[in-house]
Amino acid sequence: MKAVKTTVWDPAAYLETEEDIAAYLEDVFSTNDAGLIVAAIGDVARARGMSRVAEEAECGRESLYKSLSATGNPSFETILKVLSALGYSLKLSPVAASGT
């Protein structure tokens, strides 16, 4: 049996337009999975250039890589700063009541 060669898929490589990025973030936020959301924000930051994002978010580049990694645990303040540096903000909307 021949071994199958695989490569790591990097979403950041496919986030080429603002529409791509917005759709990606919207889809990921709809999961309500905090770890996935943090990873997606990291993907977008890498696609845009982590150094630039870190500078605009007033964070260290290395610490931002670590915070937005799969094992990272960024503060809410960091998330808000990074989203702002990426040109996004959070908008709240009511959740429909169950059974209505």
Chimera marker file (.cmm) of the C-alpha trace (Angstrom):
<marker_set name="trace">
<marker id="1" x="0.000" y="0.000" z="0.000" r="1" g="1" b="0" radius="0.5"/>
<marker id="2" x="1.368" y="3.408" z="-0.998" r="1" g="1" b="0" radius="0.5"/>
<marker id="3" x="1.587" y="6.050" z="1.721" r="1" g="1" b="0" radius="0.5"/>
<marker id="4" x="-0.571" y="9.120" z="1.239" r="1" g="1" b="0" radius="0.5"/>
<marker id="5" x="1.320" y="12.372" z="1.451" r="1" g="1" b="0" radius="0.5"/>
<marker id="6" x="-0.533" y="15.186" z="3.200" r="1" g="1" b="0" radius="0.5"/>
<marker id="7" x="0.239" y="18.810" z="3.867" r="1" g="1" b="0" radius="0.5"/>
<marker id="8" x="-1.010" y="21.208" z="6.482" r="1" g="1" b="0" radius="0.5"/>
<marker id="9" x="-3.827" y="23.418" z="5.225" r="1" g="1" b="0" radius="0.5"/>
<marker id="10" x="-3.392" y="27.066" z="6.175" r="1" g="1" b="0" radius="0.5"/>
<marker id="11" x="-6.582" y="29.138" z="5.928" r="1" g="1" b="0" radius="0.5"/>
<marker id="12" x="-4.544" y="32.364" z="5.977" r="1" g="1" b="0" radius="0.5"/>
<marker id="13" x="-3.233" y="31.517" z="2.516" r="1" g="1" b="0" radius="0.5"/>
<marker id="14" x="-6.783" y="31.639" z="1.130" r="1" g="1" b="0" radius="0.5"/>
<marker id="15" x="-7.985" y="34.859" z="2.775" r="1" g="1" b="0" radius="0.5"/>
<marker id="16" x="-7.194" y="37.105" z="-0.148" r="1" g="1" b="0" radius="0.5"/>
<marker id="17" x="-10.059" y="39.624" z="-0.222" r="1" g="1" b="0" radius="0.5"/>
<marker id="18" x="-12.093" y="41.551" z="2.321" r="1" g="1" b="0" radius="0.5"/>
<marker id="19" x="-15.099" y="39.482" z="1.261" r="1" g="1" b="0" radius="0.5"/>
<marker id="20" x="-13.180" y="36.243" z="1.956" r="1" g="1" b="0" radius="0.5"/>
<marker id="21" x="-12.188" y="37.491" z="5.400" r="1" g="1" b="0" radius="0.5"/>
<marker id="22" x="-15.659" y="38.756" z="6.329" r="1" g="1" b="0" radius="0.5"/>
<marker id="23" x="-17.316" y="35.506" z="5.230" r="1" g="1" b="0" radius="0.5"/>
<marker id="24" x="-14.726" y="33.417" z="7.094" r="1" g="1" b="0" radius="0.5"/>
<marker id="25" x="-15.132" y="35.357" z="10.340" r="1" g="1" b="0" radius="0.5"/>
<marker id="26" x="-18.931" y="35.395" z="10.078" r="1" g="1" b="0" radius="0.5"/>
<marker id="27" x="-19.018" y="31.641" z="9.559" r="1" g="1" b="0" radius="0.5"/>
<marker id="28" x="-16.627" y="30.931" z="12.420" r="1" g="1" b="0" radius="0.5"/>
<marker id="29" x="-18.404" y="33.281" z="14.843" r="1" g="1" b="0" radius="0.5"/>
<marker id="30" x="-21.675" y="31.458" z="14.094" r="1" g="1" b="0" radius="0.5"/>
<marker id="31" x="-20.207" y="28.302" z="15.692" r="1" g="1" b="0" radius="0.5"/>
<marker id="32" x="-19.909" y="29.926" z="19.146" r="1" g="1" b="0" radius="0.5"/>
<marker id="33" x="-16.704" y="27.884" z="19.560" r="1" g="1" b="0" radius="0.5"/>
<marker id="34" x="-14.299" y="30.164" z="21.442" r="1" g="1" b="0" radius="0.5"/>
<marker id="35" x="-11.180" y="28.214" z="20.452" r="1" g="1" b="0" radius="0.5"/>
<marker id="36" x="-12.143" y="28.195" z="16.796" r="1" g="1" b="0" radius="0.5"/>
<marker id="37" x="-12.937" y="31.926" z="16.901" r="1" g="1" b="0" radius="0.5"/>
<marker id="38" x="-9.539" y="32.745" z="18.414" r="1" g="1" b="0" radius="0.5"/>
<marker id="39" x="-7.797" y="30.580" z="15.806" r="1" g="1" b="0" radius="0.5"/>
<marker id="40" x="-9.744" y="32.271" z="12.988" r="1" g="1" b="0" radius="0.5"/>
<marker id="41" x="-8.801" y="35.731" z="14.265" r="1" g="1" b="0" radius="0.5"/>
<marker id="42" x="-5.196" y="34.507" z="14.235" r="1" g="1" b="0" radius="0.5"/>
<marker id="43" x="-5.615" y="33.263" z="10.656" r="1" g="1" b="0" radius="0.5"/>
<marker id="44" x="-6.885" y="36.671" z="9.566" r="1" g="1" b="0" radius="0.5"/>
<marker id="45" x="-4.091" y="38.452" z="11.437" r="1" g="1" b="0" radius="0.5"/>
<marker id="46" x="-1.516" y="36.273" z="9.671" r="1" g="1" b="0" radius="0.5"/>
<marker id="47" x="-3.198" y="36.882" z="6.311" r="1" g="1" b="0" radius="0.5"/>
<marker id="48" x="-3.027" y="40.646" z="6.901" r="1" g="1" b="0" radius="0.5"/>
<marker id="49" x="0.486" y="40.562" z="8.340" r="1" g="1" b="0" radius="0.5"/>
<marker id="50" x="0.970" y="39.788" z="12.020" r="1" g="1" b="0" radius="0.5"/>
<marker id="51" x="3.603" y="42.496" z="12.505" r="1" g="1" b="0" radius="0.5"/>
<marker id="52" x="1.276" y="45.220" z="11.237" r="1" g="1" b="0" radius="0.5"/>
<marker id="53" x="-1.681" y="43.902" z="13.230" r="1" g="1" b="0" radius="0.5"/>
<marker id="54" x="0.422" y="43.646" z="16.393" r="1" g="1" b="0" radius="0.5"/>
<marker id="55" x="1.626" y="47.218" z="15.969" r="1" g="1" b="0" radius="0.5"/>
<marker id="56" x="-1.895" y="48.565" z="15.425" r="1" g="1" b="0" radius="0.5"/>
<marker id="57" x="-3.241" y="46.517" z="18.349" r="1" g="1" b="0" radius="0.5"/>
<marker id="58" x="-0.348" y="47.735" z="20.513" r="1" g="1" b="0" radius="0.5"/>
<marker id="59" x="0.721" y="44.164" z="21.280" r="1" g="1" b="0" radius="0.5"/>
<marker id="60" x="4.032" y="42.382" z="20.873" r="1" g="1" b="0" radius="0.5"/>
<marker id="61" x="4.171" y="40.289" z="17.697" r="1" g="1" b="0" radius="0.5"/>
<marker id="62" x="5.497" y="37.188" z="19.469" r="1" g="1" b="0" radius="0.5"/>
<marker id="63" x="2.946" y="37.417" z="22.270" r="1" g="1" b="0" radius="0.5"/>
<marker id="64" x="0.177" y="37.901" z="19.712" r="1" g="1" b="0" radius="0.5"/>
<marker id="65" x="1.255" y="34.765" z="17.830" r="1" g="1" b="0" radius="0.5"/>
<marker id="66" x="1.161" y="32.883" z="21.127" r="1" g="1" b="0" radius="0.5"/>
<marker id="67" x="-2.192" y="34.348" z="22.225" r="1" g="1" b="0" radius="0.5"/>
<marker id="68" x="-3.868" y="33.541" z="18.922" r="1" g="1" b="0" radius="0.5"/>
<marker id="69" x="-2.419" y="30.036" z="18.623" r="1" g="1" b="0" radius="0.5"/>
<marker id="70" x="-4.354" y="26.813" z="19.150" r="1" g="1" b="0" radius="0.5"/>
<marker id="71" x="-3.123" y="26.698" z="22.756" r="1" g="1" b="0" radius="0.5"/>
<marker id="72" x="-3.431" y="30.435" z="23.396" r="1" g="1" b="0" radius="0.5"/>
<marker id="73" x="-5.855" y="32.033" z="25.787" r="1" g="1" b="0" radius="0.5"/>
<marker id="74" x="-6.025" y="35.732" z="24.893" r="1" g="1" b="0" radius="0.5"/>
<marker id="75" x="-7.773" y="38.240" z="27.114" r="1" g="1" b="0" radius="0.5"/>
<marker id="76" x="-10.991" y="39.768" z="25.860" r="1" g="1" b="0" radius="0.5"/>
<marker id="77" x="-9.142" y="43.081" z="25.693" r="1" g="1" b="0" radius="0.5"/>
<marker id="78" x="-6.598" y="41.529" z="23.305" r="1" g="1" b="0" radius="0.5"/>
<marker id="79" x="-9.384" y="40.141" z="21.115" r="1" g="1" b="0" radius="0.5"/>
<marker id="80" x="-11.042" y="43.567" z="20.935" r="1" g="1" b="0" radius="0.5"/>
<marker id="81" x="-7.745" y="45.280" z="20.087" r="1" g="1" b="0" radius="0.5"/>
<marker id="82" x="-6.931" y="42.770" z="17.357" r="1" g="1" b="0" radius="0.5"/>
<marker id="83" x="-10.424" y="42.931" z="15.861" r="1" g="1" b="0" radius="0.5"/>
<marker id="84" x="-10.150" y="46.724" z="15.796" r="1" g="1" b="0" radius="0.5"/>
<marker id="85" x="-6.722" y="46.513" z="14.137" r="1" g="1" b="0" radius="0.5"/>
<marker id="86" x="-8.299" y="44.217" z="11.534" r="1" g="1" b="0" radius="0.5"/>
<marker id="87" x="-11.091" y="46.730" z="10.939" r="1" g="1" b="0" radius="0.5"/>
<marker id="88" x="-13.838" y="44.841" z="12.773" r="1" g="1" b="0" radius="0.5"/>
<marker id="89" x="-15.944" y="45.338" z="15.881" r="1" g="1" b="0" radius="0.5"/>
<marker id="90" x="-18.346" y="43.118" z="17.727" r="1" g="1" b="0" radius="0.5"/>
<marker id="91" x="-22.056" y="43.737" z="17.309" r="1" g="1" b="0" radius="0.5"/>
<marker id="92" x="-24.574" y="42.129" z="19.602" r="1" g="1" b="0" radius="0.5"/>
<marker id="93" x="-27.997" y="40.936" z="18.616" r="1" g="1" b="0" radius="0.5"/>
<marker id="94" x="-30.625" y="39.146" z="20.658" r="1" g="1" b="0" radius="0.5"/>
<marker id="95" x="-30.817" y="35.396" z="20.410" r="1" g="1" b="0" radius="0.5"/>
<marker id="96" x="-34.278" y="34.083" z="19.561" r="1" g="1" b="0" radius="0.5"/>
<marker id="97" x="-35.936" y="32.465" z="22.542" r="1" g="1" b="0" radius="0.5"/>
<marker id="98" x="-36.126" y="28.679" z="22.402" r="1" g="1" b="0" radius="0.5"/>
<marker id="99" x="-39.461" y="27.405" z="21.146" r="1" g="1" b="0" radius="0.5"/>
<marker id="100" x="-40.559" y="30.603" z="19.418" r="1" g="1" b="0" radius="0.5"/>
<link id1="1" id2="2" r="1" g="1" b="0" radius="0.2"/>
<link id1="2" id2="3" r="1" g="1" b="0" radius="0.2"/>
<link id1="3" id2="4" r="1" g="1" b="0" radius="0.2"/>
<link id1="4" id2="5" r="1" g="1" b="0" radius="0.2"/>
<link id1="5" id2="6" r="1" g="1" b="0" radius="0.2"/>
<link id1="6" id2="7" r="1" g="1" b="0" radius="0.2"/>
<link id1="7" id2="8" r="1" g="1" b="0" radius="0.2"/>
<link id1="8" id2="9" r="1" g="1" b="0" radius="0.2"/>
<link id1="9" id2="10" r="1" g="1" b="0" radius="0.2"/>
<link id1="10" id2="11" r="1" g="1" b="0" radius="0.2"/>
<link id1="11" id2="12" r="1" g="1" b="0" radius="0.2"/>
<link id1="12" id2="13" r="1" g="1" b="0" radius="0.2"/>
<link id1="13" id2="14" r="1" g="1" b="0" radius="0.2"/>
<link id1="14" id2="15" r="1" g="1" b="0" radius="0.2"/>
<link id1="15" id2="16" r="1" g="1" b="0" radius="0.2"/>
<link id1="16" id2="17" r="1" g="1" b="0" radius="0.2"/>
<link id1="17" id2="18" r="1" g="1" b="0" radius="0.2"/>
<link id1="18" id2="19" r="1" g="1" b="0" radius="0.2"/>
<link id1="19" id2="20" r="1" g="1" b="0" radius="0.2"/>
<link id1="20" id2="21" r="1" g="1" b="0" radius="0.2"/>
<link id1="21" id2="22" r="1" g="1" b="0" radius="0.2"/>
<link id1="22" id2="23" r="1" g="1" b="0" radius="0.2"/>
<link id1="23" id2="24" r="1" g="1" b="0" radius="0.2"/>
<link id1="24" id2="25" r="1" g="1" b="0" radius="0.2"/>
<link id1="25" id2="26" r="1" g="1" b="0" radius="0.2"/>
<link id1="26" id2="27" r="1" g="1" b="0" radius="0.2"/>
<link id1="27" id2="28" r="1" g="1" b="0" radius="0.2"/>
<link id1="28" id2="29" r="1" g="1" b="0" radius="0.2"/>
<link id1="29" id2="30" r="1" g="1" b="0" radius="0.2"/>
<link id1="30" id2="31" r="1" g="1" b="0" radius="0.2"/>
<link id1="31" id2="32" r="1" g="1" b="0" radius="0.2"/>
<link id1="32" id2="33" r="1" g="1" b="0" radius="0.2"/>
<link id1="33" id2="34" r="1" g="1" b="0" radius="0.2"/>
<link id1="34" id2="35" r="1" g="1" b="0" radius="0.2"/>
<link id1="35" id2="36" r="1" g="1" b="0" radius="0.2"/>
<link id1="36" id2="37" r="1" g="1" b="0" radius="0.2"/>
<link id1="37" id2="38" r="1" g="1" b="0" radius="0.2"/>
<link id1="38" id2="39" r="1" g="1" b="0" radius="0.2"/>
<link id1="39" id2="40" r="1" g="1" b="0" radius="0.2"/>
<link id1="40" id2="41" r="1" g="1" b="0" radius="0.2"/>
<link id1="41" id2="42" r="1" g="1" b="0" radius="0.2"/>
<link id1="42" id2="43" r="1" g="1" b="0" radius="0.2"/>
<link id1="43" id2="44" r="1" g="1" b="0" radius="0.2"/>
<link id1="44" id2="45" r="1" g="1" b="0" radius="0.2"/>
<link id1="45" id2="46" r="1" g="1" b="0" radius="0.2"/>
<link id1="46" id2="47" r="1" g="1" b="0" radius="0.2"/>
<link id1="47" id2="48" r="1" g="1" b="0" radius="0.2"/>
<link id1="48" id2="49" r="1" g="1" b="0" radius="0.2"/>
<link id1="49" id2="50" r="1" g="1" b="0" radius="0.2"/>
<link id1="50" id2="51" r="1" g="1" b="0" radius="0.2"/>
<link id1="51" id2="52" r="1" g="1" b="0" radius="0.2"/>
<link id1="52" id2="53" r="1" g="1" b="0" radius="0.2"/>
<link id1="53" id2="54" r="1" g="1" b="0" radius="0.2"/>
<link id1="54" id2="55" r="1" g="1" b="0" radius="0.2"/>
<link id1="55" id2="56" r="1" g="1" b="0" radius="0.2"/>
<link id1="56" id2="57" r="1" g="1" b="0" radius="0.2"/>
<link id1="57" id2="58" r="1" g="1" b="0" radius="0.2"/>
<link id1="58" id2="59" r="1" g="1" b="0" radius="0.2"/>
<link id1="59" id2="60" r="1" g="1" b="0" radius="0.2"/>
<link id1="60" id2="61" r="1" g="1" b="0" radius="0.2"/>
<link id1="61" id2="62" r="1" g="1" b="0" radius="0.2"/>
<link id1="62" id2="63" r="1" g="1" b="0" radius="0.2"/>
<link id1="63" id2="64" r="1" g="1" b="0" radius="0.2"/>
<link id1="64" id2="65" r="1" g="1" b="0" radius="0.2"/>
<link id1="65" id2="66" r="1" g="1" b="0" radius="0.2"/>
<link id1="66" id2="67" r="1" g="1" b="0" radius="0.2"/>
<link id1="67" id2="68" r="1" g="1" b="0" radius="0.2"/>
<link id1="68" id2="69" r="1" g="1" b="0" radius="0.2"/>
<link id1="69" id2="70" r="1" g="1" b="0" radius="0.2"/>
<link id1="70" id2="71" r="1" g="1" b="0" radius="0.2"/>
<link id1="71" id2="72" r="1" g="1" b="0" radius="0.2"/>
<link id1="72" id2="73" r="1" g="1" b="0" radius="0.2"/>
<link id1="73" id2="74" r="1" g="1" b="0" radius="0.2"/>
<link id1="74" id2="75" r="1" g="1" b="0" radius="0.2"/>
<link id1="75" id2="76" r="1" g="1" b="0" radius="0.2"/>
<link id1="76" id2="77" r="1" g="1" b="0" radius="0.2"/>
<link id1="77" id2="78" r="1" g="1" b="0" radius="0.2"/>
<link id1="78" id2="79" r="1" g="1" b="0" radius="0.2"/>
<link id1="79" id2="80" r="1" g="1" b="0" radius="0.2"/>
<link id1="80" id2="81" r="1" g="1" b="0" radius="0.2"/>
<link id1="81" id2="82" r="1" g="1" b="0" radius="0.2"/>
<link id1="82" id2="83" r="1" g="1" b="0" radius="0.2"/>
<link id1="83" id2="84" r="1" g="1" b="0" radius="0.2"/>
<link id1="84" id2="85" r="1" g="1" b="0" radius="0.2"/>
<link id1="85" id2="86" r="1" g="1" b="0" radius="0.2"/>
<link id1="86" id2="87" r="1" g="1" b="0" radius="0.2"/>
<link id1="87" id2="88" r="1" g="1" b="0" radius="0.2"/>
<link id1="88" id2="89" r="1" g="1" b="0" radius="0.2"/>
<link id1="89" id2="90" r="1" g="1" b="0" radius="0.2"/>
<link id1="90" id2="91" r="1" g="1" b="0" radius="0.2"/>
<link id1="91" id2="92" r="1" g="1" b="0" radius="0.2"/>
<link id1="92" id2="93" r="1" g="1" b="0" radius="0.2"/>
<link id1="93" id2="94" r="1" g="1" b="0" radius="0.2"/>
<link id1="94" id2="95" r="1" g="1" b="0" radius="0.2"/>
<link id1="95" id2="96" r="1" g="1" b="0" radius="0.2"/>
<link id1="96" id2="97" r="1" g="1" b="0" radius="0.2"/>
<link id1="97" id2="98" r="1" g="1" b="0" radius="0.2"/>
<link id1="98" id2="99" r="1" g="1" b="0" radius="0.2"/>
<link id1="99" id2="100" r="1" g="1" b="0" radius="0.2"/>
</marker_set>
